[in-house]
Amino acid sequence: MNTTAFLLSAALTLISGAQQSEAPVQAAPEPLPEAQAVETAPGQITPEAGADRAQAWLEGLDTLRARFEQIAADNSETAGVLEIDRPGRARFDYDDPNPVLVVADGSTVAIADFDLETIDRAPIGATPLRFLLEDDLDLAGSGAVVDAGRYDGRLFVTLEDPEGEVQGRLTLVFEDATPDAGPETMALAGWYAVDAMGGLTEVKLTEIETGVRISPRQFILDDEDVMGGDRRRRGR
């Protein structure tokens, strides 16, 4: 697989937990200790309690900007800037020379490759990105939360598509050192995405800002923006 195709695959993995690749899927690396804690410490917190805690934080989120670092199943690393404007909108702007830009505009997710001059689109509801962006969340009632746990001041909430249309699972990781306090004391630290073949992708967030002003133009991606491969049109 060439570099551009691999990076596009990585972008799809980031938002869907499913790696789209013709190359053999490599074995996932050993989970980090905190990820193992979710598997080995059941009963610390019920899925329902984890769902309620995560939903309370998400409902209180308006806008967010952060640096992200993505570690794919083959240990390759990419990075960039994440912007979220709930409900419905998000932008993953990969650092140069990565040609990929991922934009959720409220209804669809667009994955643009400025080198290939292509855009692929899918409904937000067809990807686990909806768990971060939906306005009318019901994590507990929908049955999407299948596990929850605490480790070293963090809350881990694992979600799967209850209808089985999106394969794999997504574990949201929150800084939550004082679980008895209000959700405003929490912070989204990142997530783990496991695809249908067991490939693990980790996303870490740093330099997190919430309540920031973000231009609505950041969440618009037209075909003309990508034609010609002009990365300056990305307008970070």
Secondary structure, 3 states (H helix, E strand, C coil): CCHHHHHHHHHHHHHHCCCCCCCCCCCCCCCCHHHHHHHHCCCCCCHHHHHHHHHHHHHHCCEEEEEEEEECCCCCEEEEEEEEECCCEEEEEECCCCCEEEEEECCEEEEEECCCCEEEEEEHHHCCCHHHHCCCCCHHHHCCEEEEEEECCEEEEEECCCCCCCCCEEEEEEECCCCCCCHHHCEEEEEEEECCCCCEEEEEEEEEEECCCCCHHHHCCCHHHHCCCCHHHHCC
